[in-house]
Amino acid sequence: MAQSGDVEIETPIGTFRIELYWQHAPKTCKNFFELAKKGYYNNVEFHRIIADFMLQTGDPTGTGRGGESIYGRKFEDEITRELKHTGAGILSMANSGPNTNGSQFFVTLAPCPWLDGKHTIFGRICGGIDVINRLGRLETDASDRPKSRMTITNAKVLE
């Protein structure tokens, strides 16, 4: 069982590295790490991008309504007052309400204090923030879906 390690995400426009906050959100980090390790995120689309807010991925159906955790369908939040959505590059779980975490996650593109206490923060971008910023500038349609398909080509664990 992994208790440390980072994840590197490759996309068609570059690679970024994620430092996981194992000490603050061990169950969430384990879920993300193990899904990445087994290739779950490979070829998954960035299905929602909102400029100056966030980019979202992690749903193999590409709809924003799918995805499962390693624990089954959903698992509980690990929210701490110590971690906040203070700027670009914060990694959080996407959810549909309290304790509904699965496989979807988002990366902030700016400070998002209204998300504090509502989403589990479990890491940060520690390399390749320029790639995150480029992803955040992709042209999107009225539903915030990128007009050109953009995927995670490979999620690689770094132990």
PELIN-V250467 format. One record per residue. N is the residue number from 1. RES is the residue in one small letter. PSI is psi in whole degrees, 0 to 359 (NA if undefined). OMEGA is omega in degrees with one decimal (none if undefined). D_CENTER is the distance of its C-alpha to the mean C-alpha in Angstrom with 2 decimals. Layout:
n:N res:RES psi:PSI omega:OMEGA d_center:D_CENTER
n:N res:RES psi:PSI omega:OMEGA d_center:D_CENTER
This chain:
n:1 res:m psi:122 omega:-178.8 d_center:20.83
n:2 res:a psi:137 omega:173.4 d_center:18.44
n:3 res:q psi:8 omega:176.3 d_center:18.45
n:4 res:s psi:170 omega:179.8 d_center:17.30
n:5 res:g psi:153 omega:179.1 d_center:15.69
n:6 res:d psi:175 omega:178.8 d_center:12.91
n:7 res:v psi:137 omega:176.4 d_center:10.88
n:8 res:e psi:130 omega:-178.1 d_center:11.75
n:9 res:i psi:122 omega:176.2 d_center:10.20
n:10 res:e psi:137 omega:175.7 d_center:13.14
n:11 res:t psi:169 omega:177.6 d_center:13.47
n:12 res:p psi:341 omega:-178.8 d_center:16.92
n:13 res:i psi:7 omega:177.0 d_center:17.00
n:14 res:g psi:179 omega:-175.1 d_center:16.02
n:15 res:t psi:142 omega:172.4 d_center:14.00
n:16 res:f psi:155 omega:-177.2 d_center:11.70
n:17 res:r psi:140 omega:-178.7 d_center:11.50
n:18 res:i psi:125 omega:169.7 d_center:9.30
n:19 res:e psi:124 omega:-179.8 d_center:11.62
n:20 res:l psi:142 omega:-179.5 d_center:10.88
n:21 res:y psi:70 omega:-176.9 d_center:12.89
n:22 res:w psi:324 omega:-176.2 d_center:14.89
n:23 res:q psi:335 omega:-178.4 d_center:17.72
n:24 res:h psi:328 omega:-174.7 d_center:15.99
n:25 res:a psi:65 omega:-173.8 d_center:13.73
n:26 res:p psi:321 omega:-178.2 d_center:15.28
n:27 res:k psi:319 omega:178.6 d_center:14.72
n:28 res:t psi:317 omega:178.0 d_center:10.95
n:29 res:c psi:317 omega:178.9 d_center:10.85
n:30 res:k psi:316 omega:178.7 d_center:13.37
n:31 res:n psi:308 omega:-178.3 d_center:11.60
n:32 res:f psi:313 omega:-178.3 d_center:8.53
n:33 res:f psi:312 omega:-178.2 d_center:11.27
n:34 res:e psi:322 omega:175.8 d_center:13.72
n:35 res:l psi:317 omega:177.9 d_center:11.79
n:36 res:a psi:317 omega:-177.7 d_center:11.11
n:37 res:k psi:322 omega:-178.3 d_center:14.75
n:38 res:k psi:7 omega:175.6 d_center:16.21
n:39 res:g psi:11 omega:-176.9 d_center:14.78
n:40 res:y psi:322 omega:-175.9 d_center:12.94
n:41 res:y psi:350 omega:-178.3 d_center:10.23
n:42 res:n psi:131 omega:-179.5 d_center:13.15
n:43 res:n psi:17 omega:175.6 d_center:14.31
n:44 res:v psi:137 omega:-176.6 d_center:11.59
n:45 res:e psi:151 omega:162.1 d_center:11.67
n:46 res:f psi:103 omega:-171.7 d_center:9.73
n:47 res:h psi:350 omega:-179.0 d_center:11.62
n:48 res:r psi:123 omega:176.9 d_center:11.41
n:49 res:i psi:123 omega:177.4 d_center:11.95
n:50 res:i psi:115 omega:-177.5 d_center:14.01
n:51 res:a psi:140 omega:179.1 d_center:15.80
n:52 res:d psi:21 omega:177.7 d_center:15.94
n:53 res:f psi:286 omega:-177.0 d_center:13.28
n:54 res:m psi:166 omega:170.5 d_center:9.70
n:55 res:l psi:139 omega:-172.8 d_center:8.02
n:56 res:q psi:142 omega:180.0 d_center:6.33
n:57 res:t psi:189 omega:175.1 d_center:6.21
n:58 res:g psi:2 omega:179.3 d_center:6.70
n:59 res:d psi:109 omega:-177.9 d_center:10.17
n:60 res:p psi:343 omega:177.2 d_center:13.01
n:61 res:t psi:342 omega:-179.2 d_center:15.44
n:62 res:g psi:7 omega:-176.0 d_center:13.95
n:63 res:t psi:341 omega:-173.1 d_center:15.25
n:64 res:g psi:3 omega:-179.3 d_center:12.48
n:65 res:r psi:359 omega:-174.8 d_center:14.65
n:66 res:g psi:187 omega:177.3 d_center:14.12
n:67 res:g psi:145 omega:179.2 d_center:12.44
n:68 res:e psi:154 omega:176.6 d_center:13.67
n:69 res:s psi:174 omega:175.1 d_center:13.02
n:70 res:i psi:347 omega:-176.9 d_center:15.35
n:71 res:y psi:359 omega:-171.9 d_center:17.40
n:72 res:g psi:209 omega:-173.4 d_center:18.33
n:73 res:r psi:299 omega:-175.6 d_center:17.21
n:74 res:k psi:158 omega:174.6 d_center:15.64
n:75 res:f psi:167 omega:-171.0 d_center:15.58
n:76 res:e psi:157 omega:176.9 d_center:16.28
n:77 res:d psi:155 omega:171.8 d_center:14.52
n:78 res:e psi:70 omega:-175.8 d_center:14.90
n:79 res:i psi:135 omega:177.9 d_center:15.42
n:80 res:t psi:145 omega:178.5 d_center:17.52
n:81 res:r psi:342 omega:-177.9 d_center:19.54
n:82 res:e psi:333 omega:-176.7 d_center:19.11
n:83 res:l psi:135 omega:-177.9 d_center:15.56
n:84 res:k psi:159 omega:177.5 d_center:15.12
n:85 res:h psi:74 omega:-169.6 d_center:13.13
n:86 res:t psi:347 omega:-178.0 d_center:15.79
n:87 res:g psi:193 omega:179.6 d_center:14.71
n:88 res:a psi:144 omega:173.3 d_center:12.60
n:89 res:g psi:10 omega:177.1 d_center:9.91
n:90 res:i psi:132 omega:-178.8 d_center:8.72
n:91 res:l psi:124 omega:-178.5 d_center:5.37
n:92 res:s psi:159 omega:174.4 d_center:5.77
n:93 res:m psi:134 omega:170.5 d_center:6.18
n:94 res:a psi:146 omega:179.8 d_center:7.51
n:95 res:n psi:174 omega:177.5 d_center:11.13
n:96 res:s psi:26 omega:-178.8 d_center:14.63
n:97 res:g psi:179 omega:-178.2 d_center:16.40
n:98 res:p psi:137 omega:172.8 d_center:17.08
n:99 res:n psi:41 omega:179.6 d_center:16.30
n:100 res:t psi:37 omega:-180.0 d_center:14.64
n:101 res:n psi:141 omega:177.1 d_center:11.41
n:102 res:g psi:254 omega:178.9 d_center:10.98
n:103 res:s psi:346 omega:-175.8 d_center:8.41
n:104 res:q psi:143 omega:179.1 d_center:6.28
n:105 res:f psi:166 omega:176.6 d_center:3.06
n:106 res:f psi:159 omega:176.3 d_center:3.73
n:107 res:v psi:129 omega:-179.8 d_center:5.43
n:108 res:t psi:150 omega:176.9 d_center:9.04
n:109 res:l psi:357 omega:-177.3 d_center:11.98
n:110 res:a psi:172 omega:173.7 d_center:14.64
n:111 res:p psi:138 omega:-178.9 d_center:15.71
n:112 res:c psi:65 omega:-174.7 d_center:14.81
n:113 res:p psi:336 omega:179.3 d_center:17.18
n:114 res:w psi:347 omega:178.0 d_center:17.59
n:115 res:l psi:346 omega:-179.1 d_center:14.20
n:116 res:d psi:134 omega:179.3 d_center:15.55
n:117 res:g psi:359 omega:-179.2 d_center:16.67
n:118 res:k psi:339 omega:-178.0 d_center:14.82
n:119 res:h psi:138 omega:178.2 d_center:11.20
n:120 res:t psi:118 omega:172.2 d_center:10.55
n:121 res:i psi:127 omega:-177.6 d_center:9.51
n:122 res:f psi:13 omega:176.2 d_center:8.98
n:123 res:g psi:186 omega:178.9 d_center:8.83
n:124 res:r psi:159 omega:174.8 d_center:9.40
n:125 res:i psi:120 omega:-178.4 d_center:10.01
n:126 res:c psi:3 omega:175.7 d_center:13.47
n:127 res:g psi:136 omega:178.3 d_center:14.58
n:128 res:g psi:28 omega:178.8 d_center:14.36
n:129 res:i psi:334 omega:176.0 d_center:13.60
n:130 res:d psi:326 omega:177.4 d_center:16.14
n:131 res:v psi:317 omega:177.1 d_center:14.02
n:132 res:i psi:314 omega:-179.9 d_center:11.25
n:133 res:n psi:321 omega:177.0 d_center:14.35
n:134 res:r psi:318 omega:176.0 d_center:15.85
n:135 res:l psi:320 omega:-179.3 d_center:12.99
n:136 res:g psi:344 omega:179.2 d_center:13.31
n:137 res:r psi:5 omega:178.6 d_center:17.01
n:138 res:l psi:145 omega:178.3 d_center:17.06
n:139 res:e psi:135 omega:-177.9 d_center:19.62
n:140 res:t psi:164 omega:177.0 d_center:18.59
n:141 res:d psi:187 omega:-178.0 d_center:20.86
n:142 res:a psi:342 omega:178.0 d_center:21.86
n:143 res:s psi:11 omega:179.8 d_center:19.01
n:144 res:d psi:18 omega:176.2 d_center:16.36
n:145 res:r psi:134 omega:177.3 d_center:15.87
n:146 res:p psi:137 omega:179.8 d_center:16.34
n:147 res:k psi:329 omega:173.8 d_center:20.05
n:148 res:s psi:132 omega:-177.8 d_center:19.58
n:149 res:r psi:128 omega:178.1 d_center:17.32
n:150 res:m psi:129 omega:-175.0 d_center:14.40
n:151 res:t psi:166 omega:163.4 d_center:12.62
n:152 res:i psi:111 omega:179.8 d_center:10.91
n:153 res:t psi:329 omega:178.4 d_center:14.40
n:154 res:n psi:132 omega:172.3 d_center:13.79
n:155 res:a psi:120 omega:-173.9 d_center:11.39
n:156 res:k psi:130 omega:177.2 d_center:13.88
n:157 res:v psi:144 omega:178.4 d_center:14.26
n:158 res:l psi:102 omega:-175.6 d_center:16.45
n:159 res:e psi:NA omega:none d_center:18.72
